Structures are given as C-alpha cells and as structure tokens.
Amino acid sequence: MKSLLHTRTRPFKASSTLVLLAATAIIALCPMPSRTPTFAESFIPAEQPMSLTISSPSFTNGGAIPKKFTCDAADVSPHLSWTDPPAGTKSFALLVDDPDAPIGNWNHWAMWNLPTKLRSLPEALSKNAHLPDGSEQGMNDFHKPGYNGPCPPAGKPHRYFFKLFALDTKLALKGEAGKPEMEAAMKGHILAQAEWVGTYKR
C-alpha cells in the first residue's frame, strides 16, 4: 500500500511543479502595464512654454503702492521690468486695472505694440499716445492717454493689477482706442501673460 501511494503522488507533484513554472514564465514574459497618469499630469505638455514674469522695484507684489504713483501726488507710472518672452513674440501689451472700483473694473493704463527688445519701462513714462520706440498708449477710463494711478474713494484698499501680455502679432489700433478694443484685438494672439499686484488705500 505504501508503495502504491508513493507511485500515485509522484506524478501529481511533478505536474503541479510544471504548472507553477509555466505560470511564472508567462508572468515574466508579459510586460507590466504602464502607470496611468493622474488627471493633472494628463494636461501637462511634454515641453512647457517659456514662462513670462513681470515685477517692479517700486513696490512689492501684493504690497502698498507709494503715493507718488497715485493721484494724491505726482501720479507717475512705476518702474516695471520683465523676463524674456516665448519664441514667436512680436510685441508686448500692458493693462493696469482696478477690479475693486465702485462701478466695476476701472482701467488705469492700456498700452500696446511695445517692441520685443524691451525688458522694462522706466518710472514716469511719458503720457503721450505715440512713443518714439513705436509703443502706443490708449485711452484709460479717466479718458486720458497713458498712465493714471490709483485714485480710489476713501475706505478699504483697492487692488491694482499690472498685466503684461506677450503677443504673436502687433495690434492695429488707433490712438483713441482703449482697453475694450485692445482686448478684442489680442484675442487668440496671447502667447504668455504675467501680472504684478499693488494695493492703495485713501
């Protein structure tokens, strides 16, 4: 009986071993599935476009704008500077807006066709509609060309957004144009944009 039991169990052990080896070989030969990207990763391009940043030595980002750049003093424009734009940039455009104005978003500066070689604007830029380098300054919501600074009513601080745009074209706008015309002309031509924010309270 002992001999018969051993005779019957040997083939069973052999076949089990063969099945295990075959399964191991199949698993080894099958490639592991690639990791499924997360929702956020699926929207990240293989090569991200060059970023654009703007800054000002006149005030910190999110900080208070000095009085000299407002209607309570000299009302001159602050010094602005920015980094290299993406490839294909043909011009820059600039908007300065106060979204906290009582009657809605108030425009303080609309400027377009800044040359691509520019990397900064000096303090107290001329308010002329046409500048020597080809830059154009439109009408702001004070109905004046160029920059007019913060001039809010008394109360809580207002925020002022200095927004720079890198465009793949130059804008064909007349000097009396303003923010609405500029935004319409920029549509579909923005390669990159950046902003710097200041606050002012009276």
Backbone bond lengths (Angstrom), bond angles and torsions (degrees), N, CA, C in turn:
res aa  C-N    CA-C-N  psi(-1)  N-CA   C-N-CA  omega(-1)  CA-C   N-CA-C  phi
1 M - - - 1.474 - - 1.518 111.09 -
2 K 1.346 115.14 -41.85 1.459 119.50 179.60 1.506 110.93 -61.41
3 S 1.344 115.28 -41.33 1.455 119.80 179.82 1.506 111.47 -65.54
4 L 1.328 116.85 -39.01 1.459 121.16 179.89 1.515 111.53 -66.51
5 L 1.325 117.98 -39.01 1.470 122.29 179.12 1.507 110.94 -62.68
6 H 1.321 115.59 -43.21 1.455 119.68 179.81 1.514 111.09 -65.77
7 T 1.325 116.06 -35.62 1.455 120.25 -179.70 1.516 111.51 -66.12
8 R 1.317 117.88 -35.69 1.470 122.19 -177.77 1.527 112.82 -78.98
9 T 1.315 117.57 -31.30 1.476 119.59 -174.86 1.517 112.82 -83.94
10 R 1.322 118.98 -24.09 1.460 119.96 -178.01 1.519 113.32 -61.78
11 P 1.377 119.21 -47.62 1.465 118.97 178.62 1.509 112.40 -61.51
12 F 1.320 117.90 -33.44 1.469 121.72 -179.70 1.530 110.74 -64.83
13 K 1.352 116.42 -44.36 1.461 120.12 179.33 1.520 110.92 -65.56
14 A 1.296 117.14 -38.66 1.466 120.91 -179.27 1.524 111.04 -65.02
15 S 1.342 114.65 -45.66 1.463 117.71 -178.53 1.523 111.54 -66.47
16 S 1.327 118.29 -35.64 1.476 121.77 176.98 1.518 110.76 -62.87
17 T 1.314 115.94 -41.78 1.464 120.22 179.06 1.519 111.29 -63.30
18 L 1.358 115.09 -41.68 1.462 119.26 179.34 1.521 111.66 -63.47
19 V 1.333 116.30 -41.09 1.476 120.17 178.88 1.520 110.76 -62.51
20 L 1.348 116.09 -43.89 1.469 120.74 179.65 1.518 111.57 -62.59
21 L 1.355 116.71 -42.64 1.465 120.50 179.22 1.522 111.32 -65.25
22 A 1.331 116.25 -39.83 1.468 120.13 179.61 1.522 111.09 -64.69
23 A 1.330 116.36 -42.74 1.469 120.41 179.69 1.518 111.12 -63.82
24 T 1.355 115.78 -40.31 1.473 120.22 178.70 1.514 110.82 -63.14
25 A 1.346 116.27 -40.36 1.466 120.62 -179.74 1.515 111.24 -65.57
26 I 1.328 116.35 -40.40 1.478 120.03 -179.93 1.520 110.95 -64.28
27 I 1.343 116.31 -43.56 1.477 120.75 179.00 1.515 110.88 -62.12
28 A 1.345 116.01 -40.85 1.466 120.91 -179.16 1.515 111.64 -65.20
29 L 1.341 116.19 -36.22 1.461 120.12 -178.14 1.522 112.95 -77.72
30 C 1.325 118.32 -25.32 1.474 121.49 -178.10 1.521 109.67 -79.15
31 P 1.335 118.62 127.74 1.472 120.56 179.12 1.521 110.06 -68.79
32 M 1.344 115.19 143.48 1.464 120.34 176.94 1.526 108.84 -68.89
33 P 1.328 118.25 139.31 1.464 119.66 179.02 1.520 111.23 -64.27
34 S 1.334 116.31 140.59 1.459 120.12 179.85 1.523 109.70 -69.18
35 R 1.365 116.28 153.45 1.450 121.10 -179.11 1.514 110.38 -69.97
36 T 1.299 115.74 130.61 1.465 119.75 177.74 1.519 109.32 -73.34
37 P 1.342 118.84 125.82 1.469 119.86 -179.06 1.509 111.22 -65.16
38 T 1.323 115.53 151.26 1.452 120.43 177.05 1.526 109.51 -69.50
39 F 1.322 115.18 168.15 1.467 119.89 -179.68 1.522 110.88 -58.40
40 A 1.338 116.51 -44.01 1.466 119.86 -178.89 1.516 111.31 -66.33
41 E 1.356 116.90 -41.57 1.461 120.81 -177.47 1.523 111.86 -64.62
42 S 1.311 117.59 -28.99 1.459 120.16 -177.54 1.520 112.17 -67.71
43 F 1.334 117.91 -14.65 1.461 121.69 179.88 1.519 112.63 -103.24
44 I 1.324 118.00 1.81 1.458 121.36 179.59 1.516 108.92 -89.43
45 P 1.344 119.39 119.27 1.465 120.59 -179.65 1.510 111.41 -69.04
46 A 1.337 115.44 158.16 1.464 120.10 179.88 1.517 111.15 -59.77
47 E 1.334 116.40 -39.38 1.459 121.66 177.51 1.526 107.65 -123.97
48 Q 1.312 117.09 108.99 1.447 120.02 -178.65 1.523 109.97 -73.96
49 P 1.354 118.30 143.16 1.455 120.30 179.05 1.514 111.20 -67.85
50 M 1.307 114.52 153.76 1.447 120.45 179.57 1.524 109.94 -59.94
51 S 1.313 116.62 134.95 1.454 120.35 -179.53 1.523 110.02 -80.37
52 L 1.325 115.38 159.67 1.455 122.92 178.26 1.514 107.02 -126.53
53 T 1.312 117.24 131.74 1.462 121.04 177.31 1.514 110.11 -129.39
54 I 1.326 116.01 149.82 1.450 122.61 176.60 1.520 107.76 -128.12
55 S 1.315 116.79 148.66 1.463 121.03 179.70 1.521 109.35 -151.40
56 S 1.323 115.21 171.41 1.453 120.54 178.79 1.530 109.94 -144.78
57 P 1.325 117.05 129.96 1.468 119.19 173.99 1.528 111.40 -77.48
58 S 1.323 116.98 -6.67 1.471 121.19 -177.57 1.526 112.69 -77.50
59 F 1.343 117.67 -26.18 1.461 121.84 177.49 1.530 108.48 -162.46
60 T 1.321 116.41 153.95 1.460 120.70 -178.16 1.521 110.72 -77.64
61 N 1.313 115.70 156.99 1.460 120.07 178.00 1.529 109.12 -65.77
62 G 1.334 116.58 119.26 1.453 121.35 -176.59 1.510 113.58 88.10
63 G 1.340 116.68 -3.66 1.459 120.86 -178.02 1.516 113.28 -93.07
64 A 1.321 115.25 178.17 1.460 121.96 -178.03 1.529 111.09 -75.07
65 I 1.317 115.96 138.26 1.467 122.21 176.73 1.526 108.54 -83.60
66 P 1.322 118.48 126.16 1.461 120.45 179.22 1.531 112.24 -59.24
67 K 1.326 115.55 151.00 1.459 121.82 -173.49 1.523 112.77 -60.31
68 K 1.332 118.09 -29.94 1.459 120.33 -177.26 1.527 112.68 -61.08
69 F 1.350 116.60 -21.69 1.465 120.46 -179.49 1.533 111.92 -95.84
70 T 1.331 116.94 16.97 1.464 121.67 -176.66 1.527 110.78 -125.46
71 C 1.337 114.78 173.98 1.464 119.87 179.39 1.520 112.41 -71.12
72 D 1.321 117.66 -7.04 1.461 121.14 178.93 1.524 112.34 -86.55
73 A 1.327 116.96 -0.17 1.470 120.89 179.50 1.531 109.14 -148.00
74 A 1.329 117.38 -132.49 1.467 121.20 -175.00 1.523 113.09 -69.21
75 D 1.321 117.75 -22.99 1.471 123.17 179.57 1.529 112.05 57.41
76 V 1.334 116.03 43.36 1.461 120.57 177.68 1.528 108.96 -98.41
77 S 1.307 116.30 157.95 1.462 120.87 179.80 1.524 110.81 -75.42
78 P 1.327 117.59 147.59 1.468 120.38 177.77 1.518 111.99 -78.88
79 H 1.309 114.48 164.22 1.463 120.97 175.32 1.529 108.32 -74.35
80 L 1.325 116.81 130.91 1.461 122.45 178.33 1.525 109.28 -125.90
81 S 1.317 116.55 147.21 1.468 120.63 174.62 1.522 108.57 -144.75
82 W 1.339 116.22 156.83 1.456 120.18 -177.54 1.521 111.31 -148.76
83 T 1.321 115.04 168.17 1.461 121.89 -176.77 1.534 110.41 -89.62
84 D 1.329 114.86 176.11 1.466 120.28 179.10 1.530 110.46 -61.45
85 P 1.320 117.14 141.40 1.462 120.90 -179.56 1.529 111.28 -85.83
86 P 1.330 118.11 172.18 1.464 121.12 176.14 1.525 111.19 -66.53
87 A 1.317 116.11 159.21 1.460 121.15 175.25 1.527 109.32 -59.66
88 G 1.308 116.93 142.57 1.456 121.17 179.51 1.511 114.01 93.57
89 T 1.324 117.25 -1.91 1.464 120.19 178.89 1.527 110.23 -68.97
90 K 1.337 116.46 129.81 1.459 121.58 -179.47 1.532 112.21 -109.60
91 S 1.327 116.84 -17.62 1.462 120.43 178.11 1.522 109.39 -168.15
92 F 1.334 114.96 166.04 1.463 121.80 173.58 1.527 108.94 -113.73
93 A 1.326 115.32 156.02 1.460 121.56 172.98 1.524 107.70 -135.97
94 L 1.327 116.24 154.65 1.459 120.72 -175.41 1.520 110.56 -138.39
95 L 1.324 116.03 135.98 1.461 122.22 174.62 1.523 108.61 -130.67
96 V 1.332 115.90 142.47 1.464 121.33 172.01 1.528 107.05 -126.87
97 D 1.327 115.83 119.18 1.463 121.21 -174.42 1.523 112.10 -128.99
98 D 1.326 114.53 150.64 1.467 123.32 173.16 1.529 107.71 -115.57
99 P 1.340 118.06 100.42 1.467 120.04 -179.42 1.526 113.21 -76.27
100 D 1.344 116.79 -6.89 1.466 120.96 -177.33 1.525 113.24 -97.46
101 A 1.319 117.27 5.99 1.467 120.74 179.66 1.531 110.10 -62.22
102 P 1.333 118.16 145.78 1.468 121.05 -177.06 1.524 114.19 -57.71
103 I 1.323 117.89 -33.27 1.471 120.01 -176.92 1.531 111.63 -98.29
104 G 1.325 116.64 11.47 1.459 120.26 -179.60 1.515 111.67 111.58
105 N 1.331 116.02 -174.15 1.459 121.15 -176.50 1.531 111.48 -55.86
106 W 1.336 115.99 122.43 1.471 121.79 -176.39 1.522 109.12 -111.94
107 N 1.321 115.95 125.62 1.461 120.53 -178.11 1.523 111.63 -89.52
108 H 1.337 115.96 131.33 1.467 122.68 -179.74 1.530 112.84 -108.15
109 W 1.319 116.47 -14.54 1.472 118.54 -176.86 1.519 108.69 -165.29
110 A 1.300 116.83 129.90 1.466 122.94 175.09 1.528 107.24 -133.69
111 M 1.305 115.33 116.88 1.464 120.77 -173.69 1.524 109.26 -137.79
112 W 1.325 117.74 139.05 1.464 120.26 -178.47 1.529 111.12 -144.66
113 N 1.319 114.62 170.20 1.473 123.60 -179.20 1.528 113.09 60.19
114 L 1.347 115.46 33.71 1.461 118.55 171.53 1.526 107.35 -68.77
115 P 1.327 118.92 132.74 1.473 121.15 -177.42 1.526 112.27 -61.31
116 T 1.315 115.81 149.08 1.465 120.31 -178.62 1.528 112.52 -67.33
117 K 1.322 117.62 -19.56 1.465 119.68 179.10 1.528 112.11 -74.76
118 L 1.335 117.37 -17.71 1.458 120.53 -179.19 1.519 111.32 -70.00
119 R 1.331 116.09 141.31 1.450 121.79 172.91 1.532 111.16 -129.27
120 S 1.338 116.21 6.27 1.459 118.84 179.07 1.525 110.34 -165.66
121 L 1.324 114.44 161.45 1.464 122.63 170.26 1.515 107.19 -123.35
122 P 1.328 118.26 134.22 1.460 120.13 -178.41 1.522 111.60 -74.55
123 E 1.287 115.30 162.91 1.469 120.25 172.77 1.531 109.06 -64.74
124 A 1.321 115.95 147.21 1.466 122.54 176.94 1.525 111.72 60.74
125 L 1.325 116.77 48.03 1.456 120.94 176.58 1.520 109.97 -62.61
126 S 1.323 116.02 144.17 1.460 121.18 178.03 1.530 110.52 -54.15
127 K 1.317 116.69 145.14 1.459 121.74 178.53 1.533 112.25 -91.60
128 N 1.318 117.35 8.20 1.461 120.71 178.64 1.529 110.95 -63.61
129 A 1.321 116.09 145.78 1.461 120.86 -179.82 1.525 111.34 -66.35
130 H 1.327 118.00 -36.62 1.466 122.44 -178.47 1.523 108.49 -115.83
131 L 1.326 116.81 120.53 1.459 121.10 179.81 1.523 110.59 -100.56
132 P 1.334 117.90 155.02 1.474 121.46 -175.32 1.528 114.78 -56.53
133 D 1.330 118.21 -30.00 1.474 120.18 -177.89 1.521 113.00 -83.85
134 G 1.349 117.66 3.18 1.455 121.24 179.57 1.520 114.45 98.58
135 S 1.329 117.23 -7.31 1.462 120.73 177.38 1.532 110.26 -65.99
136 E 1.316 115.39 147.37 1.466 121.23 179.87 1.530 109.42 -120.97
137 Q 1.332 115.88 139.62 1.454 121.03 177.35 1.525 108.85 -119.30
138 G 1.328 114.52 121.76 1.456 119.56 -177.66 1.518 112.57 -88.82
139 M 1.311 114.50 -174.57 1.455 121.35 -179.69 1.523 109.76 -81.61
140 N 1.334 116.12 127.88 1.462 119.63 175.08 1.532 109.65 -87.43
141 D 1.316 117.61 -174.88 1.461 119.95 -177.17 1.527 113.66 -77.04
142 F 1.326 116.79 -1.22 1.467 121.06 169.82 1.531 110.05 -89.27
143 H 1.344 115.00 1.68 1.471 122.68 -177.15 1.525 111.79 63.22
144 K 1.328 114.39 39.58 1.463 121.48 178.14 1.522 108.30 -133.75
145 P 1.330 118.18 148.90 1.466 119.73 176.03 1.524 110.87 -78.44
146 G 1.297 115.74 153.24 1.457 119.80 176.58 1.518 112.96 82.90
147 Y 1.331 113.93 -157.71 1.464 121.78 -173.87 1.517 112.12 -91.96
148 N 1.317 115.21 133.59 1.463 122.77 163.79 1.515 106.77 -131.33
149 G 1.318 116.41 126.70 1.450 121.28 -170.17 1.508 115.61 -81.81
150 P 1.328 115.25 -172.95 1.459 121.46 -179.89 1.521 112.35 -53.84
151 C 1.337 114.56 138.34 1.464 120.72 -179.93 1.538 108.17 -154.42
152 P 1.338 116.50 53.46 1.463 119.31 -172.49 1.531 112.11 -79.03
153 P 1.323 116.54 162.12 1.466 119.01 172.27 1.523 109.84 -69.28
154 A 1.310 116.93 162.28 1.469 120.40 178.18 1.523 109.98 -60.61
155 G 1.313 115.02 143.88 1.463 119.19 179.88 1.514 111.84 141.10
156 K 1.299 115.65 -143.72 1.460 120.79 -176.33 1.530 111.05 -70.27
157 P 1.336 117.30 157.10 1.471 120.60 178.05 1.524 111.52 -62.59
158 H 1.322 115.22 145.64 1.459 121.26 173.28 1.527 108.24 -104.62
159 R 1.336 115.07 153.28 1.465 120.88 177.25 1.528 109.73 -101.74
160 Y 1.339 114.76 141.28 1.472 120.79 -179.21 1.523 107.91 -124.82
161 F 1.332 114.55 116.52 1.463 121.52 -175.81 1.526 109.78 -98.53
162 F 1.327 116.22 117.30 1.463 122.99 174.80 1.529 106.04 -95.85
163 K 1.320 117.01 107.64 1.467 121.99 -172.77 1.534 110.58 -114.32
164 L 1.316 115.23 123.68 1.464 122.05 178.95 1.519 109.25 -107.96
165 F 1.339 116.41 138.15 1.464 122.06 -179.24 1.531 109.47 -124.06
166 A 1.327 116.26 134.78 1.468 122.23 170.79 1.521 106.69 -97.96
167 L 1.328 116.88 121.84 1.465 121.77 -174.79 1.525 111.41 -113.56
168 D 1.320 115.48 151.93 1.467 119.80 177.64 1.527 111.98 -92.03
169 T 1.322 116.57 17.11 1.464 121.98 179.71 1.522 109.97 -155.65
170 K 1.323 116.06 170.48 1.461 121.66 168.77 1.522 107.18 -101.43
171 L 1.319 116.30 149.12 1.452 120.89 -175.15 1.521 111.19 -95.15
172 A 1.318 115.48 132.23 1.467 121.25 177.70 1.528 108.37 -95.57
173 L 1.328 115.64 81.95 1.457 121.84 -179.40 1.521 110.28 -122.78
174 K 1.310 115.60 150.92 1.448 120.23 176.22 1.525 109.88 -84.31
175 G 1.316 115.87 158.91 1.457 121.11 -176.21 1.508 114.38 -59.95
176 E 1.333 117.84 -30.66 1.461 120.11 -179.48 1.520 112.67 -81.64
177 A 1.329 117.42 -0.32 1.462 120.80 176.71 1.523 109.56 -68.92
178 G 1.308 115.84 162.46 1.458 120.88 179.55 1.508 111.06 -138.15
179 K 1.323 115.47 -156.50 1.460 120.92 -176.65 1.529 113.33 -56.96
180 P 1.333 120.96 -46.38 1.473 119.23 -177.73 1.522 113.01 -58.63
181 E 1.331 116.35 -45.02 1.467 120.32 179.82 1.532 111.14 -66.92
182 M 1.329 114.82 -37.91 1.461 119.77 -179.41 1.527 110.93 -66.07
183 E 1.322 117.30 -45.34 1.457 120.14 179.61 1.525 111.76 -63.51
184 A 1.325 116.35 -38.94 1.468 119.70 178.74 1.525 110.57 -64.29
185 A 1.336 117.03 -40.66 1.460 120.92 -178.95 1.533 112.13 -71.04
186 M 1.328 117.48 -29.08 1.470 121.22 -179.19 1.521 112.78 -77.61
187 K 1.301 117.79 -19.36 1.458 121.34 -174.24 1.531 111.03 -54.97
188 G 1.322 115.88 126.36 1.456 121.53 -179.91 1.516 114.50 83.14
189 H 1.345 117.79 2.04 1.469 120.95 -176.96 1.525 113.09 -121.88
190 I 1.316 118.23 6.86 1.465 121.48 -176.96 1.528 109.86 -86.36
191 L 1.330 116.46 117.10 1.461 122.23 177.68 1.527 111.53 -88.37
192 A 1.317 116.29 -33.77 1.467 121.30 -179.87 1.523 107.95 -163.44
193 Q 1.321 115.67 158.21 1.457 119.45 175.99 1.515 109.91 -148.61
194 A 1.327 115.59 157.98 1.461 121.39 -178.26 1.522 107.89 -147.68
195 E 1.324 116.40 160.97 1.461 119.16 179.54 1.516 111.70 -146.22
196 W 1.324 114.40 155.65 1.460 124.40 177.09 1.525 105.49 -136.18
197 V 1.310 117.89 132.68 1.462 121.31 -172.34 1.525 111.50 -117.82
198 G 1.338 115.56 134.47 1.446 121.22 173.80 1.521 109.76 -125.55
199 T 1.317 117.00 164.40 1.461 121.16 178.76 1.531 110.06 -126.43
200 Y 1.337 114.39 156.19 1.477 118.71 176.63 1.515 108.78 -151.68
201 K 1.329 115.51 140.84 1.459 122.54 -178.83 1.525 109.65 -135.39
202 R 1.331 115.49 141.39 1.479 119.64 177.68 1.520 109.27 -117.84
